[in-house]
């Protein structure tokens, strides 16, 4: 475990060096609260940058939610996902009855961990945000005591464009917004639209 933490710290340092990432805690502070950080999704490196923006004490209890079909291909990638990042890996190719993503994420929260989640469900190669999948709503309903924190990632898609193996140095920023929860009797679509709007509100005008 100590070796994996060393590897994780080294990766965080590398990510910050390449991107010049700057974390702006606009609506909350990096406190020891159980949270689901939900963000826009441009690159497979998105969660690494969010992870790197957290203080070490919070990073150790924060796990990314990611696709098993990507992260379990290859020994190195699998090692990083399972041992270093301790990811909650969802098999997106399995039949709906064979996998329970909400149950898997709720189990991680029940164990005291926080999560990093991308409610668009896939990488968005365009501007703005894709419609949110319903998982964020169901996870919030199943775990009403957990704060949901929007995080806008600016420029990371330009650092690691799709198909690229060598990062391009571009300054990035991460803006952490105000925590939200599901309101009493709030409908699913209303909540998802509100969460999406709160995330979009953190984007710079040019995005």
C-alpha positions in Angstrom: 0.0 0.0 0.0 2.9 2.4 0.8 4.3 1.8 -2.7 1.0 2.4 -4.3 0.7 5.7 -2.4 4.2 6.7 -3.6 3.2 5.9 -7.2 0.0 7.9 -6.8 1.8 10.9 -5.4 4.3 10.7 -8.3 1.5 10.6 -10.9 -0.2 13.6 -9.2 3.0 15.6 -9.4 3.4 14.6 -13.1 -0.1 15.6 -13.9 0.3 19.0 -12.2 3.6 19.6 -14.0 2.3 18.8 -17.4 -1.0 20.7 -17.1 -0.1 23.5 -14.7 -3.4 22.6 -13.1 -4.9 25.1 -10.7 -7.7 24.2 -8.4 -10.3 26.9 -7.6 -12.5 26.0 -4.7 -15.3 28.4 -5.6 -18.3 26.9 -3.7 -16.7 24.8 -1.0 -13.4 24.0 0.7 -11.3 20.8 0.5 -12.7 19.4 3.7 -12.9 15.9 5.2 -16.6 15.4 4.1 -17.9 12.5 2.1 -18.6 13.7 -1.4 -19.4 12.7 -4.9 -17.4 15.0 -7.2 -19.1 15.1 -10.6 -17.4 16.6 -13.6 -17.4 17.2 -17.4 -15.6 14.4 -19.3 -13.1 15.1 -22.1 -10.3 12.7 -21.5 -9.3 9.5 -19.7 -7.0 11.7 -17.6 -9.9 13.7 -16.1 -10.2 11.8 -12.9 -6.4 11.9 -12.4 -6.5 15.7 -12.4 -9.4 15.9 -9.9 -7.6 13.3 -7.7 -4.4 15.3 -7.9 -6.3 18.5 -6.9 -7.3 17.0 -3.6 -5.1 17.2 -0.4 -3.4 13.8 0.2 -5.6 13.0 3.2 -8.7 13.4 1.0 -7.1 11.7 -2.0 -6.6 8.5 0.0 -10.4 8.2 0.6 -11.5 9.3 -2.9 -12.1 6.7 -5.7 -12.9 7.3 -9.4 -15.8 5.5 -11.0 -14.6 4.3 -14.4 -15.3 1.7 -17.1 -13.9 -1.7 -16.5 -13.9 -2.5 -20.2 -11.2 0.2 -20.6 -9.2 0.1 -17.4 -8.9 -3.7 -17.1 -7.3 -4.1 -20.5 -3.6 -4.6 -20.0 -1.6 -5.4 -16.8 -0.3 -1.9 -16.2 -3.6 -0.2 -16.8 -5.3 -2.8 -14.5 -2.7 -2.3 -11.8 -3.1 1.5 -11.8 -6.9 1.3 -11.8 -7.2 -1.3 -9.0 -4.2 -0.8 -6.8 -3.2 2.9 -7.2 -6.5 4.6 -7.8 -8.7 2.0 -6.2 -11.3 2.7 -8.8 -14.9 1.5 -8.7 -14.8 -0.2 -12.1 -18.2 -0.7 -13.9 -18.5 -3.2 -16.7 -20.3 -1.1 -19.4 -20.5 -4.1 -21.7 -22.4 -6.4 -19.3 -26.1 -6.9 -19.6 -28.2 -4.6 -17.3 -29.2 -7.5 -15.0 -25.6 -8.6 -14.6 -24.2 -5.4 -13.0 -25.5 -3.0 -10.4 -23.5 0.2 -10.8 -25.5 2.1 -8.1 -25.0 -0.8 -5.7 -21.2 -0.8 -6.4 -20.9 2.9 -5.9 -23.1 2.9 -2.8 -20.9 0.1 -1.3 -17.9 2.4 -1.7 -19.7 5.2 0.0 -20.9 2.9 2.8 -17.2 2.1 3.3 -16.5 5.8 4.0 -15.0 6.7 0.6 -15.8 9.6 -1.7 -16.2 9.2 -5.4 -15.3 10.9 -8.7 -18.1 10.5 -11.3 -18.7 11.6 -14.8 -22.5 11.8 -15.4 -22.3 12.3 -19.1 -21.4 8.6 -19.2 -18.8 9.0 -22.0 -16.2 11.4 -23.2 -17.6 14.6 -24.8 -15.5 15.7 -27.7 -17.7 18.7 -28.4 -18.5 21.9 -26.5 -20.8 22.1 -23.5 -22.2 19.0 -21.8 -24.0 15.9 -23.0 -27.3 15.1 -21.3 -26.7 13.5 -17.9 -27.3 9.8 -17.3 -29.7 9.0 -14.5 -27.1 7.3 -12.3 -26.2 10.5 -10.5 -29.8 10.9 -9.4 -30.2 7.3 -8.3 -26.9 7.5 -6.4 -27.9 10.7 -4.6 -31.3 9.2 -3.6 -29.6 6.1 -2.3 -27.1 8.1 -0.3 -28.9 11.3 0.9 -26.2 12.3 3.4 -23.5 12.6 0.7 -22.7 16.0 -0.8 -22.6 16.2 -4.6 -19.9 18.7 -5.8 -19.8 19.9 -9.4 -16.2 20.3 -10.9 -15.6 22.0 -14.2 -12.3 20.9 -15.9 -11.1 23.5 -18.4 -8.6 22.6 -21.2 -7.8 19.0 -20.3 -9.3 17.8 -23.6 -6.6 19.8 -25.3 -3.8 18.3 -23.2 -4.8 14.7 -24.1 -6.9 14.8 -27.2 -8.6 11.6 -28.3 -6.0 9.2 -29.9 -3.1 11.0 -28.4 -0.4 9.2 -26.3 1.8 12.2 -25.7 0.3 15.0 -23.6 0.5 18.6 -25.0 1.4 21.2 -22.4 -1.6 23.4 -21.9 -2.6 25.2 -18.7 -5.7 23.6 -17.0 -8.0 24.7 -14.3 -10.5 22.9 -12.1 -13.4 24.9 -10.5 -15.2 23.2 -7.6 -18.7 24.5 -7.1 -21.3 24.6 -4.3 -22.4 21.1 -3.0 -26.0 20.0 -3.9 -28.3 17.3 -2.8 -31.6 16.0 -4.1 -34.5 18.1 -2.8 -37.5 16.5 -1.2 -39.9 15.2 -3.9 -37.6 16.5 -6.7 -38.2 14.7 -9.9 -35.4 12.9 -11.6 -35.3 15.1 -14.7 -35.5 18.3 -12.6 -32.6 17.2 -10.5 -30.4 16.2 -13.5 -31.1 19.5 -15.2 -30.3 21.4 -12.0 -27.0 19.5 -11.5 -26.1 20.0 -15.2 -26.9 23.7 -15.0 -24.8 24.0 -11.8 -21.8 22.4 -13.6 -22.2 24.5 -16.7 -22.3 27.6 -14.6 -18.7 26.9 -13.6 -17.4 27.0 -17.2 -15.5 30.0 -18.5 -17.4 32.1 -21.0 -15.4 30.9 -23.9 -16.4 27.2 -23.1 
